[in-house]
Amino acid sequence: MATRRKIRRSTRSALALALAAALALAGCAADPTPRSTPSVASTSAAEDGPRDVVTGLAAPWSVVRVGDTALVSERDAARILEFAPGGDIREVAVIDGVATGGEGGLLGLAVAPDTRALYVYSTAAEGNRVERYPLEGAPGSFELGTPETIIDALPRAGIHNGGRIAFGPDGALYVATGDAGVPGSAQDRDSLSGKILRLAPDGTVPQDNPFTGSPIYSLGHRNVQGLGWAADGRMFASEFGQDAVDELNLIEAGANYGWPEVEGSGGADRGFIDPVQEWPTDDASPSGLAVIGDTIYIANLRGRVLRAVPVDDPTSATEYLDGAFGRLRAVVEGPGGEVWVLTNNTDGRGDPVPGDDRVIALDPASVPS
């Protein structure tokens, strides 16, 4: 059974005094307008507990590091910001053609491992898409070059748009799509919804994909929002369930994870893969994850906890933060092995306090290693 270490809400209130910046969400528009004035916090860490890295973000969704700097997406404003710890924060770009509304908008970011390119998952009028942007300039002054479409016309809806993208250790780009509110599509190999896709960096289908000529890597997913790999190459994904349980899955090429025929465990005798761990939906809504060292860190929205799962025993977990920072959207490894957590309280479903939304840093000594 998962255990929980508490950092109480009083910690959240104290840290929130740094900056008052939580504003209303941007509406659906062809030309989104930024709605926040973010700020980079001091680099000095608190002696005990987490510290702010950035405050004042509006409905942030993804954060990635590029050397000594980092990029963060704002879902409803459709903009990408750049910041360095202890430095300044600046707007890099507003992504064209983003259709916001519901759970859609500017979602996942990924940086190609061997090239200066930023991959961006966003919702457009014609469907969800992944675009590749050359990263031009230097850290601290990045600009985006002319985009190239990697894949588009992915099913979109007001809910279940997936949105997480990540490069695996094999150099391939993995794309998580939701079922777009049509559960049966997750079992349909002619549909790209409810899947994890695997693409070459240029958008072509790798020859060693499990289904010849198809970008589908795994199927039977409701709404995957977390992707990560252990040092031994095992791939993990976090997934939203419906009414019963949320899931952590060990992803295998060509495997079927059961949705909507089964939610959670219980489908092995029908050829489906059971989760390695599951939680009641009230305690989870697992979004982004990151594998740091020998631990899988999972950000939880509804559960409002950071869940730490040992790679070597993915059936167990320890819970941290316990509501101290509200809804948690994403996790990434920060400088020096810090655990960076992206909050998500300003998207209309949370309870923002002054300073939200933020990136917080945890000393690795304060969480399982």
Backbone torsions as a table, in degrees:
resi	resn	phi	psi	omega
1	MET	NA	141.6	-179.5
2	ALA	-66.7	143.0	174.2
3	THR	-108.2	161.3	-173.4
4	ARG	-131.8	129.8	174.3
5	ARG	-108.4	127.8	-170.3
6	LYS	-97.6	131.7	161.8
7	ILE	-117.0	108.6	-161.8
8	ARG	-74.1	166.1	-178.0
9	ARG	-61.2	-24.0	176.8
10	SER	-61.4	-33.3	174.1
11	THR	-61.7	-43.8	179.1
12	ARG	-59.3	-44.3	-178.7
13	SER	-65.5	-40.0	-178.5
14	ALA	-66.1	-44.1	-179.6
15	LEU	-68.3	-29.5	-175.9
16	ALA	-67.8	-16.9	-178.7
17	LEU	-68.5	-9.2	-175.7
18	ALA	-63.4	-38.3	-175.4
19	LEU	-158.7	132.5	175.5
20	ALA	-95.2	108.4	-174.4
21	ALA	-147.3	6.5	-178.9
22	ALA	-78.3	120.4	-177.5
23	LEU	-123.0	176.2	-178.2
24	ALA	-66.0	154.2	179.7
25	LEU	-70.8	151.2	171.4
26	ALA	-75.3	144.1	178.2
27	GLY	-85.7	179.9	179.0
28	CYS	-72.1	121.1	-177.9
29	ALA	-157.4	152.3	179.0
30	ALA	-74.0	-24.5	-179.6
31	ASP	-124.1	78.8	-173.9
32	PRO	-61.1	147.8	179.4
33	THR	-112.2	126.8	177.6
34	PRO	-56.6	143.4	-173.9
35	ARG	-122.8	9.3	-176.9
36	SER	-136.6	160.9	174.7
37	THR	-124.8	83.9	-174.3
38	PRO	-72.1	164.5	-179.6
39	SER	-145.7	141.7	173.9
40	VAL	-86.4	129.7	-177.4
41	ALA	-82.1	172.7	177.4
42	SER	-60.5	149.8	178.5
43	THR	-80.6	-10.8	-177.6
44	SER	-72.4	128.9	-177.1
45	ALA	-89.8	149.1	172.5
46	ALA	-67.5	148.0	-178.8
47	GLU	-62.8	-38.3	-179.6
48	ASP	-129.8	116.7	174.3
49	GLY	104.9	-175.0	-174.2
50	PRO	-77.1	167.1	176.7
51	ARG	-138.3	155.8	175.4
52	ASP	-75.6	138.3	168.8
53	VAL	-102.9	-48.0	177.4
54	VAL	-136.7	141.9	173.7
55	THR	-126.6	166.2	173.1
56	GLY	81.8	22.0	176.7
57	LEU	-81.3	153.4	-179.2
58	ALA	-115.3	112.4	179.6
59	ALA	47.0	54.6	178.8
60	PRO	-70.1	154.8	-175.9
61	TRP	-129.2	-39.2	-175.8
62	SER	-142.0	147.2	174.4
63	VAL	-137.5	133.8	178.2
64	VAL	-134.2	151.3	177.4
65	ARG	-101.8	142.6	175.6
66	VAL	-128.6	91.5	-174.9
67	GLY	64.4	-124.5	-177.0
68	ASP	-88.1	0.5	179.7
69	THR	-118.9	173.9	-178.8
70	ALA	-142.5	155.0	178.5
71	LEU	-122.6	141.6	179.5
72	VAL	-134.0	141.5	178.0
73	SER	-100.6	141.9	171.7
74	GLU	-109.3	118.3	-170.1
75	ARG	-58.6	-51.4	-171.0
76	ASP	-88.1	-29.4	175.6
77	ALA	-81.3	-12.6	178.5
78	ALA	58.9	29.3	-179.1
79	ARG	-115.6	155.3	176.9
80	ILE	-113.2	129.1	179.9
81	LEU	-112.7	151.1	176.9
82	GLU	-119.5	138.6	176.2
83	PHE	-149.3	154.1	172.4
84	ALA	-122.1	139.2	178.8
85	PRO	-54.7	128.6	179.9
86	GLY	77.9	2.5	-178.7
87	GLY	-112.0	-143.5	-178.7
88	ASP	-104.8	168.2	172.6
89	ILE	-123.6	141.3	-174.9
90	ARG	-145.9	155.4	175.4
91	GLU	-81.6	126.5	176.7
92	VAL	-88.2	-45.2	-176.8
93	ALA	-167.0	157.4	163.7
94	VAL	-108.8	122.8	-174.7
95	ILE	-74.6	129.0	-177.7
96	ASP	-72.4	148.4	169.1
97	GLY	73.7	17.3	179.9
98	VAL	-81.6	127.9	177.0
99	ALA	-101.3	107.6	-177.8
100	THR	-91.8	164.5	180.0
101	GLY	135.6	137.9	-176.6
102	GLY	60.8	-133.2	-179.7
103	GLU	-93.1	4.1	-180.0
104	GLY	-90.3	171.0	179.7
105	GLY	137.9	-149.7	176.4
106	LEU	-83.8	116.4	-171.1
107	LEU	-115.6	-107.9	-167.9
108	GLY	-78.6	149.9	173.7
109	LEU	-123.7	148.3	173.5
110	ALA	-150.1	143.2	179.3
111	VAL	-107.6	127.0	178.5
112	ALA	-62.0	135.0	-172.5
113	PRO	-67.3	-30.6	-173.1
114	ASP	-118.7	7.9	179.5
115	THR	-135.3	163.8	175.9
116	ARG	-90.4	75.2	-178.5
117	ALA	-141.7	140.5	176.3
118	LEU	-109.6	127.1	176.6
119	TYR	-99.7	135.5	-171.5
120	VAL	-130.5	125.9	175.0
121	TYR	-100.9	126.8	179.6
122	SER	-149.1	164.2	177.9
123	THR	-97.2	127.0	174.4
124	ALA	-117.3	173.1	-178.7
125	ALA	-60.0	-32.5	-177.1
126	GLU	-87.8	-5.1	-178.8
127	GLY	138.2	176.3	175.3
128	ASN	-73.1	155.5	-172.9
129	ARG	-152.8	160.8	170.1
130	VAL	-123.5	128.2	177.7
131	GLU	-120.6	151.1	176.4
132	ARG	-111.3	127.1	179.8
133	TYR	-117.2	126.1	170.7
134	PRO	-59.9	135.0	174.3
135	LEU	-90.1	109.7	-176.3
136	GLU	-107.2	149.9	-177.4
137	GLY	91.0	-161.5	-175.7
138	ALA	-121.1	160.5	175.1
139	PRO	-52.1	134.0	-175.2
140	GLY	96.5	-17.2	178.1
141	SER	-145.1	34.5	180.0
142	PHE	-61.7	144.5	169.2
143	GLU	-130.6	158.4	178.1
144	LEU	-100.8	132.7	176.5
145	GLY	-81.5	-166.2	-177.7
146	THR	-69.1	128.5	-175.9
147	PRO	-75.7	153.6	172.8
148	GLU	-125.7	131.3	-179.6
149	THR	-76.0	126.5	177.7
150	ILE	-92.5	-44.5	173.2
151	ILE	-156.1	145.1	-179.7
152	ASP	-145.7	-174.5	-178.6
153	ALA	58.4	27.8	173.1
154	LEU	-72.2	139.1	-176.7
155	PRO	-54.7	135.7	-179.3
156	ARG	-127.3	159.0	176.0
157	ALA	-162.6	-179.3	176.7
158	GLY	-69.5	-18.3	179.3
159	ILE	-134.2	162.5	170.0
160	HIS	58.5	57.5	176.8
161	ASN	-97.2	5.5	-176.6
162	GLY	59.8	-124.1	171.1
163	GLY	115.4	-15.6	-178.8
164	ARG	-83.6	134.5	174.8
165	ILE	-128.8	148.3	-178.2
166	ALA	-162.2	149.2	173.7
167	PHE	-91.2	131.7	177.5
168	GLY	-85.7	172.4	178.5
169	PRO	-64.5	-15.8	176.4
170	ASP	-84.5	-0.3	179.8
171	GLY	84.4	-1.6	179.1
172	ALA	-84.4	155.6	176.9
173	LEU	-95.5	125.2	178.6
174	TYR	-106.0	134.5	-173.8
175	VAL	-126.7	122.6	178.9
176	ALA	-95.3	122.9	176.5
177	THR	-114.2	145.2	174.0
178	GLY	-88.5	175.7	179.6
179	ASP	-81.0	0.6	176.3
180	ALA	53.7	34.0	176.2
181	GLY	77.6	7.5	177.4
182	VAL	-119.9	85.5	-171.1
183	PRO	-52.9	-41.9	-176.4
184	GLY	-62.3	-22.1	-179.4
185	SER	-65.3	-22.2	-179.8
186	ALA	-64.9	-23.1	178.4
187	GLN	-96.1	-2.8	-174.8
188	ASP	-95.8	113.0	-178.4
189	ARG	-74.2	-6.6	173.3
190	ASP	-89.7	-3.1	177.9
191	SER	-113.8	145.2	179.1
192	LEU	-96.2	5.3	177.5
193	SER	-87.0	151.7	-179.4
194	GLY	68.1	37.4	-174.0
195	LYS	-135.8	167.5	158.1
196	ILE	-110.8	123.8	-178.6
197	LEU	-99.6	152.3	176.2
198	ARG	-129.4	122.9	-176.9
199	LEU	-130.4	153.7	165.5
200	ALA	-69.5	159.2	-178.5
201	PRO	-56.9	-23.6	178.7
202	ASP	-90.6	3.1	177.1
203	GLY	94.7	-6.2	177.6
204	THR	-76.3	163.0	-178.4
205	VAL	-88.6	122.1	178.1
206	PRO	-61.5	143.7	-178.4
207	GLN	-66.5	-24.0	-177.7
208	ASP	-95.1	15.1	172.9
209	ASN	-62.6	153.6	-174.0
210	PRO	-67.0	-25.7	179.1
211	PHE	-117.7	115.1	-172.6
212	THR	-53.6	125.8	176.9
213	GLY	77.8	1.6	-177.3
214	SER	-112.9	142.4	175.3
215	PRO	-76.8	-5.2	-176.4
216	ILE	-68.6	126.2	177.0
217	TYR	-102.5	-41.3	174.0
218	SER	-146.9	160.1	-174.6
219	LEU	-140.1	178.0	-179.2
220	GLY	78.5	34.4	-179.4
221	HIS	-108.7	144.1	176.9
222	ARG	-87.0	-52.8	-178.7
223	ASN	-165.5	85.4	178.5
224	VAL	-77.6	132.7	176.8
225	GLN	-133.3	7.6	177.5
226	GLY	-138.9	132.9	178.9
227	LEU	-135.6	137.9	177.4
228	GLY	-167.4	160.7	-175.6
229	TRP	-127.5	137.9	172.1
230	ALA	-78.9	167.6	-177.6
231	ALA	-61.5	-27.3	-179.8
232	ASP	-86.3	5.9	176.1
233	GLY	94.2	-6.6	177.5
234	ARG	-64.6	137.7	-176.9
235	MET	-106.1	130.5	179.3
236	PHE	-117.9	147.0	177.6
237	ALA	-140.4	138.1	174.8
238	SER	-98.7	142.9	-171.4
239	GLU	-143.2	136.3	175.7
240	PHE	-77.3	127.5	169.4
241	GLY	-86.5	-166.3	-178.5
242	GLN	-104.8	-83.0	-176.7
243	ASP	-112.5	-18.7	-172.5
244	ALA	-100.0	-68.6	-172.7
245	VAL	-140.9	151.1	166.6
246	ASP	-98.2	164.5	-166.2
247	GLU	-134.5	149.3	160.3
248	LEU	-115.0	122.8	-175.6
249	ASN	-117.7	145.3	169.1
250	LEU	-93.9	115.0	-169.3
251	ILE	-89.9	130.6	177.3
252	GLU	-121.6	145.1	-179.0
253	ALA	-60.3	127.8	176.3
254	GLY	80.1	1.7	-174.8
255	ALA	-80.7	155.8	-179.0
256	ASN	-115.9	123.9	-173.8
257	TYR	-99.8	8.4	160.7
258	GLY	99.2	-25.7	-175.2
259	TRP	-67.3	139.1	-0.6
260	PRO	-95.0	10.0	-179.2
261	GLU	-65.8	-30.9	179.1
262	VAL	-147.6	143.8	175.8
263	GLU	-115.6	118.9	-176.0
264	GLY	80.4	-149.7	-177.3
265	SER	-77.5	165.2	173.6
266	GLY	114.2	5.8	-177.9
267	GLY	-110.5	5.7	-174.5
268	ALA	-60.5	-36.5	-178.9
269	ASP	-73.0	-5.6	177.9
270	ARG	-111.6	11.6	176.8
271	GLY	89.6	6.7	178.5
272	PHE	-92.7	157.7	179.1
273	ILE	-96.2	125.8	177.6
274	ASP	-77.7	150.4	174.6
275	PRO	-62.2	154.0	172.2
276	VAL	-80.1	-21.3	174.8
277	GLN	-156.6	146.4	177.3
278	GLU	-141.1	156.8	-176.9
279	TRP	-139.3	151.8	171.6
280	PRO	-58.2	142.4	-175.3
281	THR	-60.1	-29.9	178.1
282	ASP	-64.6	-24.0	-174.9
283	ASP	-98.8	0.3	-169.2
284	ALA	-137.2	-98.1	-160.8
285	SER	56.7	66.2	-174.7
286	PRO	-74.2	123.9	-180.0
287	SER	-104.8	-117.3	-175.0
288	GLY	-68.5	153.6	174.0
289	LEU	-138.5	160.0	174.4
290	ALA	-145.5	139.8	173.5
291	VAL	-97.2	113.3	-178.7
292	ILE	-120.2	115.3	-174.6
293	GLY	65.4	-126.1	-179.5
294	ASP	-107.9	27.6	-177.8
295	THR	-130.8	137.7	172.6
296	ILE	-95.3	116.4	177.5
297	TYR	-100.0	128.0	-175.6
298	ILE	-123.3	125.5	176.4
299	ALA	-85.6	130.6	-177.1
300	ASN	-117.2	131.2	-177.8
301	LEU	-81.5	-68.9	-178.2
302	ARG	-66.1	-38.4	179.5
303	GLY	-73.7	-21.6	175.4
304	ARG	56.1	39.7	177.0
305	VAL	-133.4	156.5	166.5
306	LEU	-97.1	117.9	-176.5
307	ARG	-101.8	130.5	-179.3
308	ALA	-112.5	120.1	-175.6
309	VAL	-118.8	122.0	178.2
310	PRO	-65.2	133.0	178.2
311	VAL	-58.0	-39.7	-176.6
312	ASP	-78.9	-10.8	176.3
313	ASP	-144.2	71.3	-174.5
314	PRO	-71.6	6.3	174.3
315	THR	-89.4	-7.0	-179.0
316	SER	-113.8	167.8	-179.8
317	ALA	-163.0	154.7	170.2
318	THR	-125.5	139.8	-176.2
319	GLU	-109.1	139.0	-177.8
320	TYR	-129.1	160.8	176.2
321	LEU	77.5	-39.3	169.4
322	ASP	44.7	57.1	176.4
323	GLY	82.7	-2.4	-174.6
324	ALA	-62.2	-28.0	-179.2
325	PHE	-124.3	15.3	178.1
326	GLY	73.6	-144.4	-176.6
327	ARG	-72.8	137.7	-177.4
328	LEU	-117.5	128.4	-172.2
329	ARG	-104.0	-39.3	-171.9
330	ALA	-150.3	161.5	177.9
331	VAL	-136.3	143.1	174.6
332	VAL	-149.6	154.0	176.0
333	GLU	-76.0	126.4	178.8
334	GLY	-93.4	-176.2	179.0
335	PRO	-59.1	143.6	176.4
336	GLY	64.9	21.8	179.4
337	GLY	79.7	10.3	174.5
338	GLU	-60.9	156.2	172.6
339	VAL	-101.3	114.6	177.4
340	TRP	-97.3	132.2	-178.6
341	VAL	-123.9	131.3	179.1
342	LEU	-99.7	123.2	179.0
343	THR	-84.9	167.2	-176.7
344	ASN	-150.9	69.0	-177.3
345	ASN	-105.0	-8.6	-174.3
346	THR	-105.7	17.8	-177.6
347	ASP	-94.8	10.1	179.1
348	GLY	97.9	-7.8	-179.1
349	ARG	-114.5	-6.4	-177.6
350	GLY	-107.3	-171.5	178.4
351	ASP	-123.5	80.9	-174.1
352	PRO	-66.4	146.7	172.3
353	VAL	-118.3	166.4	178.2
354	PRO	-52.3	131.8	-178.7
355	GLY	101.9	-20.0	177.5
356	ASP	-72.7	149.8	-4.8
357	ASP	-89.4	167.8	-170.1
358	ARG	-146.5	161.9	163.3
359	VAL	-103.9	125.5	176.7
360	ILE	-112.7	151.2	179.3
361	ALA	-115.4	135.7	176.2
362	LEU	-114.4	134.1	172.7
363	ASP	-64.2	130.0	-179.5
364	PRO	-58.5	-21.8	178.1
365	ALA	-70.4	-17.4	-177.9
366	SER	-92.6	-4.3	177.6
367	VAL	-129.5	162.9	-177.3
368	PRO	-58.2	143.3	179.4
369	SER	-112.3	NA	NA
